[in-house]
Amino acid sequence: MKSEKISEAVVRRLPVYLRYLSDLHKREVATVSSQELGQRLDLNPAQIRKDLAYFGDFGRKGIGYDVSYLIEKIRHILNLDQQINAVLVGAGNLGQALSNYNFYLKENIKIIAVFDENPKKIGKQINTLTVQPMEELRETIKARNIRIGIITVPDVEAQNVADILIEAGIEAILNFAPVILKAPANIRIHPADFTTDLLSLAYYLDNGKDDSADDGDK
């Protein structure tokens, strides 16, 4: 792997490559070219080659990439060749949906514990998980080697939850609360704000019509 820092954009494209390669593997496709990857994923083939070259020389000229081998390598790069335990805080509708989805997800990032402060939710079953009280959060994280935290609580509670997670040893957080969290530089936080994405998408509705109308006048 090259010693230079890998950009976040490159890291975010790796799961996209992995998903498509996994689909090819299911269809028993043995090799794939960067050209085909580019066409299927709407990406520049040169960009794909550059992304993968950051981590090694995986392709063969005139042949392309061995699908099984590249899947193995990308999974290793993403640390998906080991189980990574995650905890979810906030057992509301979104938290339950994420827990149910993760239960059937065939990946090595597993939600193994769910927490909430609402007494009515504590003890509730979500598939194989039982919602635990917040008082048990720190101990559970340390005892079960949990490295990722997922926050699905209201915005006013999110920073406090993040502080507790970080204090307990969490290394990365996926935040669904519509608020910017503060954390030490060594803690990675990724926002997942549905509302912001939806509102920004709305902009393109009329804007897209205007563009179409302008194109027709040309």
Biotite code that builds the C-alpha atoms (Angstrom):
import biotite.structure as struc

atoms = struc.array([
    struc.Atom([0.000, 0.000, 0.000], chain_id="A", res_id=1, res_name="MET", atom_name="CA", element="C"),
    struc.Atom([1.264, 3.455, -0.781], chain_id="A", res_id=2, res_name="LYS", atom_name="CA", element="C"),
    struc.Atom([2.379, 5.521, 2.206], chain_id="A", res_id=3, res_name="SER", atom_name="CA", element="C"),
    struc.Atom([0.467, 8.633, 1.109], chain_id="A", res_id=4, res_name="GLU", atom_name="CA", element="C"),
    struc.Atom([-2.784, 9.487, 2.840], chain_id="A", res_id=5, res_name="LYS", atom_name="CA", element="C"),
    struc.Atom([-5.843, 7.968, 1.201], chain_id="A", res_id=6, res_name="ILE", atom_name="CA", element="C"),
    struc.Atom([-8.664, 10.450, 0.611], chain_id="A", res_id=7, res_name="SER", atom_name="CA", element="C"),
    struc.Atom([-12.120, 9.899, 2.074], chain_id="A", res_id=8, res_name="GLU", atom_name="CA", element="C"),
    struc.Atom([-13.571, 9.869, -1.451], chain_id="A", res_id=9, res_name="ALA", atom_name="CA", element="C"),
    struc.Atom([-11.434, 6.849, -2.343], chain_id="A", res_id=10, res_name="VAL", atom_name="CA", element="C"),
    struc.Atom([-12.413, 5.003, 0.842], chain_id="A", res_id=11, res_name="VAL", atom_name="CA", element="C"),
    struc.Atom([-16.109, 5.680, 0.188], chain_id="A", res_id=12, res_name="ARG", atom_name="CA", element="C"),
    struc.Atom([-15.837, 4.228, -3.324], chain_id="A", res_id=13, res_name="ARG", atom_name="CA", element="C"),
    struc.Atom([-14.348, 0.939, -2.122], chain_id="A", res_id=14, res_name="LEU", atom_name="CA", element="C"),
    struc.Atom([-17.661, -0.421, -0.740], chain_id="A", res_id=15, res_name="PRO", atom_name="CA", element="C"),
    struc.Atom([-19.277, 0.480, -4.078], chain_id="A", res_id=16, res_name="VAL", atom_name="CA", element="C"),
    struc.Atom([-16.689, -1.611, -5.891], chain_id="A", res_id=17, res_name="TYR", atom_name="CA", element="C"),
    struc.Atom([-17.108, -4.423, -3.373], chain_id="A", res_id=18, res_name="LEU", atom_name="CA", element="C"),
    struc.Atom([-20.883, -4.525, -3.778], chain_id="A", res_id=19, res_name="ARG", atom_name="CA", element="C"),
    struc.Atom([-20.686, -4.812, -7.562], chain_id="A", res_id=20, res_name="TYR", atom_name="CA", element="C"),
    struc.Atom([-17.842, -7.341, -7.441], chain_id="A", res_id=21, res_name="LEU", atom_name="CA", element="C"),
    struc.Atom([-19.852, -9.450, -4.994], chain_id="A", res_id=22, res_name="SER", atom_name="CA", element="C"),
    struc.Atom([-22.756, -9.407, -7.441], chain_id="A", res_id=23, res_name="ASP", atom_name="CA", element="C"),
    struc.Atom([-20.406, -10.575, -10.215], chain_id="A", res_id=24, res_name="LEU", atom_name="CA", element="C"),
    struc.Atom([-19.133, -13.349, -7.964], chain_id="A", res_id=25, res_name="HIS", atom_name="CA", element="C"),
    struc.Atom([-22.679, -14.564, -7.342], chain_id="A", res_id=26, res_name="LYS", atom_name="CA", element="C"),
    struc.Atom([-23.124, -14.757, -11.116], chain_id="A", res_id=27, res_name="ARG", atom_name="CA", element="C"),
    struc.Atom([-19.859, -16.737, -11.356], chain_id="A", res_id=28, res_name="GLU", atom_name="CA", element="C"),
    struc.Atom([-18.063, -14.033, -13.358], chain_id="A", res_id=29, res_name="VAL", atom_name="CA", element="C"),
    struc.Atom([-14.331, -14.703, -13.031], chain_id="A", res_id=30, res_name="ALA", atom_name="CA", element="C"),
    struc.Atom([-12.747, -11.480, -14.320], chain_id="A", res_id=31, res_name="THR", atom_name="CA", element="C"),
    struc.Atom([-13.771, -7.876, -14.913], chain_id="A", res_id=32, res_name="VAL", atom_name="CA", element="C"),
    struc.Atom([-12.075, -4.919, -16.553], chain_id="A", res_id=33, res_name="SER", atom_name="CA", element="C"),
    struc.Atom([-11.902, -1.380, -15.205], chain_id="A", res_id=34, res_name="SER", atom_name="CA", element="C"),
    struc.Atom([-13.834, -0.367, -18.331], chain_id="A", res_id=35, res_name="GLN", atom_name="CA", element="C"),
    struc.Atom([-16.775, -2.592, -17.403], chain_id="A", res_id=36, res_name="GLU", atom_name="CA", element="C"),
    struc.Atom([-16.633, -1.475, -13.781], chain_id="A", res_id=37, res_name="LEU", atom_name="CA", element="C"),
    struc.Atom([-16.701, 2.115, -14.959], chain_id="A", res_id=38, res_name="GLY", atom_name="CA", element="C"),
    struc.Atom([-19.684, 1.548, -17.229], chain_id="A", res_id=39, res_name="GLN", atom_name="CA", element="C"),
    struc.Atom([-21.691, -0.278, -14.564], chain_id="A", res_id=40, res_name="ARG", atom_name="CA", element="C"),
    struc.Atom([-20.867, 2.152, -11.758], chain_id="A", res_id=41, res_name="LEU", atom_name="CA", element="C"),
    struc.Atom([-20.896, 5.339, -13.847], chain_id="A", res_id=42, res_name="ASP", atom_name="CA", element="C"),
    struc.Atom([-17.278, 6.072, -12.937], chain_id="A", res_id=43, res_name="LEU", atom_name="CA", element="C"),
    struc.Atom([-14.184, 6.859, -14.961], chain_id="A", res_id=44, res_name="ASN", atom_name="CA", element="C"),
    struc.Atom([-12.189, 3.614, -15.502], chain_id="A", res_id=45, res_name="PRO", atom_name="CA", element="C"),
    struc.Atom([-8.972, 5.555, -14.945], chain_id="A", res_id=46, res_name="ALA", atom_name="CA", element="C"),
    struc.Atom([-10.302, 6.672, -11.551], chain_id="A", res_id=47, res_name="GLN", atom_name="CA", element="C"),
    struc.Atom([-11.080, 3.081, -10.611], chain_id="A", res_id=48, res_name="ILE", atom_name="CA", element="C"),
    struc.Atom([-7.574, 1.947, -11.569], chain_id="A", res_id=49, res_name="ARG", atom_name="CA", element="C"),
    struc.Atom([-6.082, 4.827, -9.600], chain_id="A", res_id=50, res_name="LYS", atom_name="CA", element="C"),
    struc.Atom([-8.212, 4.067, -6.540], chain_id="A", res_id=51, res_name="ASP", atom_name="CA", element="C"),
    struc.Atom([-7.188, 0.424, -6.483], chain_id="A", res_id=52, res_name="LEU", atom_name="CA", element="C"),
    struc.Atom([-3.531, 1.230, -7.225], chain_id="A", res_id=53, res_name="ALA", atom_name="CA", element="C"),
    struc.Atom([-3.311, 3.055, -3.893], chain_id="A", res_id=54, res_name="TYR", atom_name="CA", element="C"),
    struc.Atom([-3.491, -0.345, -2.216], chain_id="A", res_id=55, res_name="PHE", atom_name="CA", element="C"),
    struc.Atom([-1.564, -2.561, -4.616], chain_id="A", res_id=56, res_name="GLY", atom_name="CA", element="C"),
    struc.Atom([-1.267, -3.934, -8.138], chain_id="A", res_id=57, res_name="ASP", atom_name="CA", element="C"),
    struc.Atom([-4.391, -6.073, -8.461], chain_id="A", res_id=58, res_name="PHE", atom_name="CA", element="C"),
    struc.Atom([-5.039, -6.109, -12.211], chain_id="A", res_id=59, res_name="GLY", atom_name="CA", element="C"),
    struc.Atom([-3.411, -7.883, -15.147], chain_id="A", res_id=60, res_name="ARG", atom_name="CA", element="C"),
    struc.Atom([-2.957, -6.065, -18.425], chain_id="A", res_id=61, res_name="LYS", atom_name="CA", element="C"),
    struc.Atom([-5.243, -7.392, -21.133], chain_id="A", res_id=62, res_name="GLY", atom_name="CA", element="C"),
    struc.Atom([-7.178, -9.512, -18.619], chain_id="A", res_id=63, res_name="ILE", atom_name="CA", element="C"),
    struc.Atom([-8.462, -7.181, -15.936], chain_id="A", res_id=64, res_name="GLY", atom_name="CA", element="C"),
    struc.Atom([-9.165, -8.012, -12.333], chain_id="A", res_id=65, res_name="TYR", atom_name="CA", element="C"),
    struc.Atom([-9.738, -11.437, -10.858], chain_id="A", res_id=66, res_name="ASP", atom_name="CA", element="C"),
    struc.Atom([-13.117, -10.953, -9.170], chain_id="A", res_id=67, res_name="VAL", atom_name="CA", element="C"),
    struc.Atom([-12.603, -13.317, -6.222], chain_id="A", res_id=68, res_name="SER", atom_name="CA", element="C"),
    struc.Atom([-9.101, -12.012, -5.540], chain_id="A", res_id=69, res_name="TYR", atom_name="CA", element="C"),
    struc.Atom([-10.173, -8.371, -5.689], chain_id="A", res_id=70, res_name="LEU", atom_name="CA", element="C"),
    struc.Atom([-13.101, -9.035, -3.349], chain_id="A", res_id=71, res_name="ILE", atom_name="CA", element="C"),
    struc.Atom([-10.693, -10.600, -0.868], chain_id="A", res_id=72, res_name="GLU", atom_name="CA", element="C"),
    struc.Atom([-8.292, -7.659, -1.100], chain_id="A", res_id=73, res_name="LYS", atom_name="CA", element="C"),
    struc.Atom([-10.960, -4.957, -0.749], chain_id="A", res_id=74, res_name="ILE", atom_name="CA", element="C"),
    struc.Atom([-12.496, -6.743, 2.226], chain_id="A", res_id=75, res_name="ARG", atom_name="CA", element="C"),
    struc.Atom([-9.057, -6.792, 3.832], chain_id="A", res_id=76, res_name="HIS", atom_name="CA", element="C"),
    struc.Atom([-8.506, -3.093, 3.104], chain_id="A", res_id=77, res_name="ILE", atom_name="CA", element="C"),
    struc.Atom([-11.879, -2.281, 4.694], chain_id="A", res_id=78, res_name="LEU", atom_name="CA", element="C"),
    struc.Atom([-11.109, -4.537, 7.691], chain_id="A", res_id=79, res_name="ASN", atom_name="CA", element="C"),
    struc.Atom([-14.066, -6.723, 6.712], chain_id="A", res_id=80, res_name="LEU", atom_name="CA", element="C"),
    struc.Atom([-12.014, -9.902, 7.001], chain_id="A", res_id=81, res_name="ASP", atom_name="CA", element="C"),
    struc.Atom([-12.752, -9.771, 10.726], chain_id="A", res_id=82, res_name="GLN", atom_name="CA", element="C"),
    struc.Atom([-15.925, -9.205, 12.724], chain_id="A", res_id=83, res_name="GLN", atom_name="CA", element="C"),
    struc.Atom([-16.311, -5.615, 13.876], chain_id="A", res_id=84, res_name="ILE", atom_name="CA", element="C"),
    struc.Atom([-18.768, -5.183, 16.702], chain_id="A", res_id=85, res_name="ASN", atom_name="CA", element="C"),
    struc.Atom([-21.105, -2.188, 16.789], chain_id="A", res_id=86, res_name="ALA", atom_name="CA", element="C"),
    struc.Atom([-23.504, -0.791, 19.368], chain_id="A", res_id=87, res_name="VAL", atom_name="CA", element="C"),
    struc.Atom([-26.680, 1.149, 18.591], chain_id="A", res_id=88, res_name="LEU", atom_name="CA", element="C"),
    struc.Atom([-28.065, 3.775, 20.956], chain_id="A", res_id=89, res_name="VAL", atom_name="CA", element="C"),
    struc.Atom([-31.702, 4.738, 20.398], chain_id="A", res_id=90, res_name="GLY", atom_name="CA", element="C"),
    struc.Atom([-34.265, 1.955, 20.023], chain_id="A", res_id=91, res_name="ALA", atom_name="CA", element="C"),
    struc.Atom([-36.918, 4.042, 18.285], chain_id="A", res_id=92, res_name="GLY", atom_name="CA", element="C"),
    struc.Atom([-38.328, 3.290, 14.845], chain_id="A", res_id=93, res_name="ASN", atom_name="CA", element="C"),
    struc.Atom([-35.066, 4.065, 13.024], chain_id="A", res_id=94, res_name="LEU", atom_name="CA", element="C"),
    struc.Atom([-32.930, 2.196, 15.521], chain_id="A", res_id=95, res_name="GLY", atom_name="CA", element="C"),
    struc.Atom([-35.153, -0.868, 15.296], chain_id="A", res_id=96, res_name="GLN", atom_name="CA", element="C"),
    struc.Atom([-35.125, -0.744, 11.491], chain_id="A", res_id=97, res_name="ALA", atom_name="CA", element="C"),
    struc.Atom([-31.326, -0.549, 11.401], chain_id="A", res_id=98, res_name="LEU", atom_name="CA", element="C"),
    struc.Atom([-30.994, -3.394, 13.885], chain_id="A", res_id=99, res_name="SER", atom_name="CA", element="C"),
    struc.Atom([-33.355, -5.575, 11.869], chain_id="A", res_id=100, res_name="ASN", atom_name="CA", element="C"),
    struc.Atom([-31.541, -4.742, 8.627], chain_id="A", res_id=101, res_name="TYR", atom_name="CA", element="C"),
    struc.Atom([-28.142, -5.487, 10.124], chain_id="A", res_id=102, res_name="ASN", atom_name="CA", element="C"),
    struc.Atom([-29.392, -8.843, 11.410], chain_id="A", res_id=103, res_name="PHE", atom_name="CA", element="C"),
    struc.Atom([-29.849, -10.054, 7.826], chain_id="A", res_id=104, res_name="TYR", atom_name="CA", element="C"),
    struc.Atom([-26.826, -8.225, 6.381], chain_id="A", res_id=105, res_name="LEU", atom_name="CA", element="C"),
    struc.Atom([-24.113, -10.659, 5.356], chain_id="A", res_id=106, res_name="LYS", atom_name="CA", element="C"),
    struc.Atom([-21.200, -8.474, 6.368], chain_id="A", res_id=107, res_name="GLU", atom_name="CA", element="C"),
    struc.Atom([-18.787, -8.552, 9.284], chain_id="A", res_id=108, res_name="ASN", atom_name="CA", element="C"),
    struc.Atom([-19.955, -5.331, 10.908], chain_id="A", res_id=109, res_name="ILE", atom_name="CA", element="C"),
    struc.Atom([-22.499, -6.565, 13.427], chain_id="A", res_id=110, res_name="LYS", atom_name="CA", element="C"),
    struc.Atom([-24.766, -4.659, 15.768], chain_id="A", res_id=111, res_name="ILE", atom_name="CA", element="C"),
    struc.Atom([-24.429, -6.806, 18.878], chain_id="A", res_id=112, res_name="ILE", atom_name="CA", element="C"),
    struc.Atom([-26.088, -4.531, 21.448], chain_id="A", res_id=113, res_name="ALA", atom_name="CA", element="C"),
    struc.Atom([-28.894, -1.943, 21.520], chain_id="A", res_id=114, res_name="VAL", atom_name="CA", element="C"),
    struc.Atom([-29.481, 0.663, 24.237], chain_id="A", res_id=115, res_name="PHE", atom_name="CA", element="C"),
    struc.Atom([-32.154, 3.154, 25.192], chain_id="A", res_id=116, res_name="ASP", atom_name="CA", element="C"),
    struc.Atom([-33.003, 5.286, 28.217], chain_id="A", res_id=117, res_name="GLU", atom_name="CA", element="C"),
    struc.Atom([-36.767, 4.884, 27.850], chain_id="A", res_id=118, res_name="ASN", atom_name="CA", element="C"),
    struc.Atom([-37.985, 2.347, 30.475], chain_id="A", res_id=119, res_name="PRO", atom_name="CA", element="C"),
    struc.Atom([-40.778, 1.275, 28.104], chain_id="A", res_id=120, res_name="LYS", atom_name="CA", element="C"),
    struc.Atom([-38.220, 0.135, 25.528], chain_id="A", res_id=121, res_name="LYS", atom_name="CA", element="C"),
    struc.Atom([-35.761, -1.554, 27.884], chain_id="A", res_id=122, res_name="ILE", atom_name="CA", element="C"),
    struc.Atom([-36.158, -5.332, 27.687], chain_id="A", res_id=123, res_name="GLY", atom_name="CA", element="C"),
    struc.Atom([-37.814, -5.222, 24.257], chain_id="A", res_id=124, res_name="LYS", atom_name="CA", element="C"),
    struc.Atom([-36.612, -7.819, 21.762], chain_id="A", res_id=125, res_name="GLN", atom_name="CA", element="C"),
    struc.Atom([-35.267, -6.762, 18.360], chain_id="A", res_id=126, res_name="ILE", atom_name="CA", element="C"),
    struc.Atom([-34.556, -10.038, 16.605], chain_id="A", res_id=127, res_name="ASN", atom_name="CA", element="C"),
    struc.Atom([-31.933, -11.697, 18.837], chain_id="A", res_id=128, res_name="THR", atom_name="CA", element="C"),
    struc.Atom([-31.069, -8.500, 20.743], chain_id="A", res_id=129, res_name="LEU", atom_name="CA", element="C"),
    struc.Atom([-32.603, -7.225, 23.959], chain_id="A", res_id=130, res_name="THR", atom_name="CA", element="C"),
    struc.Atom([-32.709, -3.457, 24.489], chain_id="A", res_id=131, res_name="VAL", atom_name="CA", element="C"),
    struc.Atom([-30.481, -2.638, 27.443], chain_id="A", res_id=132, res_name="GLN", atom_name="CA", element="C"),
    struc.Atom([-30.508, 0.336, 29.833], chain_id="A", res_id=133, res_name="PRO", atom_name="CA", element="C"),
    struc.Atom([-27.955, 3.114, 29.332], chain_id="A", res_id=134, res_name="MET", atom_name="CA", element="C"),
    struc.Atom([-26.379, 2.280, 32.687], chain_id="A", res_id=135, res_name="GLU", atom_name="CA", element="C"),
    struc.Atom([-24.923, -0.868, 31.108], chain_id="A", res_id=136, res_name="GLU", atom_name="CA", element="C"),
    struc.Atom([-23.479, 0.888, 28.037], chain_id="A", res_id=137, res_name="LEU", atom_name="CA", element="C"),
    struc.Atom([-19.903, 1.538, 29.202], chain_id="A", res_id=138, res_name="ARG", atom_name="CA", element="C"),
    struc.Atom([-19.421, -1.924, 30.665], chain_id="A", res_id=139, res_name="GLU", atom_name="CA", element="C"),
    struc.Atom([-20.860, -3.638, 27.575], chain_id="A", res_id=140, res_name="THR", atom_name="CA", element="C"),
    struc.Atom([-18.611, -1.726, 25.175], chain_id="A", res_id=141, res_name="ILE", atom_name="CA", element="C"),
    struc.Atom([-15.487, -2.655, 27.115], chain_id="A", res_id=142, res_name="LYS", atom_name="CA", element="C"),
    struc.Atom([-16.498, -6.264, 27.795], chain_id="A", res_id=143, res_name="ALA", atom_name="CA", element="C"),
    struc.Atom([-17.582, -7.090, 24.237], chain_id="A", res_id=144, res_name="ARG", atom_name="CA", element="C"),
    struc.Atom([-14.851, -5.275, 22.283], chain_id="A", res_id=145, res_name="ASN", atom_name="CA", element="C"),
    struc.Atom([-17.281, -2.915, 20.546], chain_id="A", res_id=146, res_name="ILE", atom_name="CA", element="C"),
    struc.Atom([-15.524, -0.460, 18.230], chain_id="A", res_id=147, res_name="ARG", atom_name="CA", element="C"),
    struc.Atom([-18.305, 1.360, 16.333], chain_id="A", res_id=148, res_name="ILE", atom_name="CA", element="C"),
    struc.Atom([-21.201, 3.327, 17.791], chain_id="A", res_id=149, res_name="GLY", atom_name="CA", element="C"),
    struc.Atom([-24.431, 4.131, 15.947], chain_id="A", res_id=150, res_name="ILE", atom_name="CA", element="C"),
    struc.Atom([-26.493, 7.055, 17.247], chain_id="A", res_id=151, res_name="ILE", atom_name="CA", element="C"),
    struc.Atom([-30.237, 7.189, 16.501], chain_id="A", res_id=152, res_name="THR", atom_name="CA", element="C"),
    struc.Atom([-31.396, 9.430, 19.347], chain_id="A", res_id=153, res_name="VAL", atom_name="CA", element="C"),
    struc.Atom([-32.949, 12.936, 19.088], chain_id="A", res_id=154, res_name="PRO", atom_name="CA", element="C"),
    struc.Atom([-30.516, 15.747, 18.348], chain_id="A", res_id=155, res_name="ASP", atom_name="CA", element="C"),
    struc.Atom([-30.620, 17.163, 21.893], chain_id="A", res_id=156, res_name="VAL", atom_name="CA", element="C"),
    struc.Atom([-29.345, 13.860, 23.271], chain_id="A", res_id=157, res_name="GLU", atom_name="CA", element="C"),
    struc.Atom([-26.798, 13.022, 20.581], chain_id="A", res_id=158, res_name="ALA", atom_name="CA", element="C"),
    struc.Atom([-23.726, 14.837, 21.942], chain_id="A", res_id=159, res_name="GLN", atom_name="CA", element="C"),
    struc.Atom([-24.151, 13.330, 25.398], chain_id="A", res_id=160, res_name="ASN", atom_name="CA", element="C"),
    struc.Atom([-24.461, 9.864, 23.883], chain_id="A", res_id=161, res_name="VAL", atom_name="CA", element="C"),
    struc.Atom([-21.382, 10.480, 21.728], chain_id="A", res_id=162, res_name="ALA", atom_name="CA", element="C"),
    struc.Atom([-19.403, 11.570, 24.796], chain_id="A", res_id=163, res_name="ASP", atom_name="CA", element="C"),
    struc.Atom([-20.367, 8.387, 26.629], chain_id="A", res_id=164, res_name="ILE", atom_name="CA", element="C"),
    struc.Atom([-19.468, 6.216, 23.642], chain_id="A", res_id=165, res_name="LEU", atom_name="CA", element="C"),
    struc.Atom([-16.075, 7.857, 23.220], chain_id="A", res_id=166, res_name="ILE", atom_name="CA", element="C"),
    struc.Atom([-15.301, 7.691, 26.930], chain_id="A", res_id=167, res_name="GLU", atom_name="CA", element="C"),
    struc.Atom([-16.080, 3.968, 26.852], chain_id="A", res_id=168, res_name="ALA", atom_name="CA", element="C"),
    struc.Atom([-13.594, 3.361, 24.026], chain_id="A", res_id=169, res_name="GLY", atom_name="CA", element="C"),
    struc.Atom([-15.614, 3.638, 20.824], chain_id="A", res_id=170, res_name="ILE", atom_name="CA", element="C"),
    struc.Atom([-13.340, 4.436, 17.849], chain_id="A", res_id=171, res_name="GLU", atom_name="CA", element="C"),
    struc.Atom([-15.891, 5.526, 15.216], chain_id="A", res_id=172, res_name="ALA", atom_name="CA", element="C"),
    struc.Atom([-19.463, 6.801, 15.173], chain_id="A", res_id=173, res_name="ILE", atom_name="CA", element="C"),
    struc.Atom([-22.235, 6.727, 12.571], chain_id="A", res_id=174, res_name="LEU", atom_name="CA", element="C"),
    struc.Atom([-24.526, 9.596, 13.545], chain_id="A", res_id=175, res_name="ASN", atom_name="CA", element="C"),
    struc.Atom([-28.152, 9.691, 12.367], chain_id="A", res_id=176, res_name="PHE", atom_name="CA", element="C"),
    struc.Atom([-29.065, 12.630, 14.599], chain_id="A", res_id=177, res_name="ALA", atom_name="CA", element="C"),
    struc.Atom([-29.427, 15.944, 12.714], chain_id="A", res_id=178, res_name="PRO", atom_name="CA", element="C"),
    struc.Atom([-26.642, 17.664, 14.635], chain_id="A", res_id=179, res_name="VAL", atom_name="CA", element="C"),
    struc.Atom([-22.892, 18.146, 14.243], chain_id="A", res_id=180, res_name="ILE", atom_name="CA", element="C"),
    struc.Atom([-21.051, 16.218, 16.928], chain_id="A", res_id=181, res_name="LEU", atom_name="CA", element="C"),
    struc.Atom([-17.835, 17.305, 18.600], chain_id="A", res_id=182, res_name="LYS", atom_name="CA", element="C"),
    struc.Atom([-15.186, 14.667, 19.181], chain_id="A", res_id=183, res_name="ALA", atom_name="CA", element="C"),
    struc.Atom([-11.422, 14.261, 19.565], chain_id="A", res_id=184, res_name="PRO", atom_name="CA", element="C"),
    struc.Atom([-9.413, 14.213, 16.333], chain_id="A", res_id=185, res_name="ALA", atom_name="CA", element="C"),
    struc.Atom([-8.761, 10.479, 16.631], chain_id="A", res_id=186, res_name="ASN", atom_name="CA", element="C"),
    struc.Atom([-12.481, 9.617, 16.597], chain_id="A", res_id=187, res_name="ILE", atom_name="CA", element="C"),
    struc.Atom([-14.037, 9.215, 13.163], chain_id="A", res_id=188, res_name="ARG", atom_name="CA", element="C"),
    struc.Atom([-17.621, 10.492, 12.832], chain_id="A", res_id=189, res_name="ILE", atom_name="CA", element="C"),
    struc.Atom([-19.758, 9.992, 9.738], chain_id="A", res_id=190, res_name="HIS", atom_name="CA", element="C"),
    struc.Atom([-23.084, 11.842, 9.565], chain_id="A", res_id=191, res_name="PRO", atom_name="CA", element="C"),
    struc.Atom([-26.100, 10.120, 8.044], chain_id="A", res_id=192, res_name="ALA", atom_name="CA", element="C"),
    struc.Atom([-28.684, 12.886, 7.885], chain_id="A", res_id=193, res_name="ASP", atom_name="CA", element="C"),
    struc.Atom([-31.743, 11.779, 5.906], chain_id="A", res_id=194, res_name="PHE", atom_name="CA", element="C"),
    struc.Atom([-33.438, 15.159, 6.309], chain_id="A", res_id=195, res_name="THR", atom_name="CA", element="C"),
    struc.Atom([-30.566, 17.132, 4.800], chain_id="A", res_id=196, res_name="THR", atom_name="CA", element="C"),
    struc.Atom([-30.326, 14.732, 1.862], chain_id="A", res_id=197, res_name="ASP", atom_name="CA", element="C"),
    struc.Atom([-34.078, 14.915, 1.266], chain_id="A", res_id=198, res_name="LEU", atom_name="CA", element="C"),
    struc.Atom([-34.186, 18.706, 1.445], chain_id="A", res_id=199, res_name="LEU", atom_name="CA", element="C"),
    struc.Atom([-31.235, 19.088, -0.910], chain_id="A", res_id=200, res_name="SER", atom_name="CA", element="C"),
    struc.Atom([-32.850, 16.615, -3.310], chain_id="A", res_id=201, res_name="LEU", atom_name="CA", element="C"),
    struc.Atom([-35.986, 18.772, -3.420], chain_id="A", res_id=202, res_name="ALA", atom_name="CA", element="C"),
    struc.Atom([-33.937, 21.619, -4.878], chain_id="A", res_id=203, res_name="TYR", atom_name="CA", element="C"),
    struc.Atom([-33.342, 19.676, -8.077], chain_id="A", res_id=204, res_name="TYR", atom_name="CA", element="C"),
    struc.Atom([-37.028, 19.083, -8.811], chain_id="A", res_id=205, res_name="LEU", atom_name="CA", element="C"),
    struc.Atom([-37.913, 22.500, -10.231], chain_id="A", res_id=206, res_name="ASP", atom_name="CA", element="C"),
    struc.Atom([-34.300, 23.249, -11.037], chain_id="A", res_id=207, res_name="ASN", atom_name="CA", element="C"),
    struc.Atom([-34.178, 20.186, -13.265], chain_id="A", res_id=208, res_name="GLY", atom_name="CA", element="C"),
    struc.Atom([-37.342, 21.311, -15.071], chain_id="A", res_id=209, res_name="LYS", atom_name="CA", element="C"),
    struc.Atom([-35.828, 24.721, -15.679], chain_id="A", res_id=210, res_name="ASP", atom_name="CA", element="C"),
    struc.Atom([-32.714, 23.121, -17.110], chain_id="A", res_id=211, res_name="ASP", atom_name="CA", element="C"),
    struc.Atom([-34.838, 20.952, -19.425], chain_id="A", res_id=212, res_name="SER", atom_name="CA", element="C"),
    struc.Atom([-36.804, 23.977, -20.584], chain_id="A", res_id=213, res_name="ALA", atom_name="CA", element="C"),
    struc.Atom([-33.598, 25.864, -21.254], chain_id="A", res_id=214, res_name="ASP", atom_name="CA", element="C"),
    struc.Atom([-32.234, 22.938, -23.253], chain_id="A", res_id=215, res_name="ASP", atom_name="CA", element="C"),
    struc.Atom([-35.377, 22.938, -25.378], chain_id="A", res_id=216, res_name="GLY", atom_name="CA", element="C"),
    struc.Atom([-34.955, 26.617, -26.224], chain_id="A", res_id=217, res_name="ASP", atom_name="CA", element="C"),
    struc.Atom([-31.444, 26.099, -27.545], chain_id="A", res_id=218, res_name="LYS", atom_name="CA", element="C"),
])
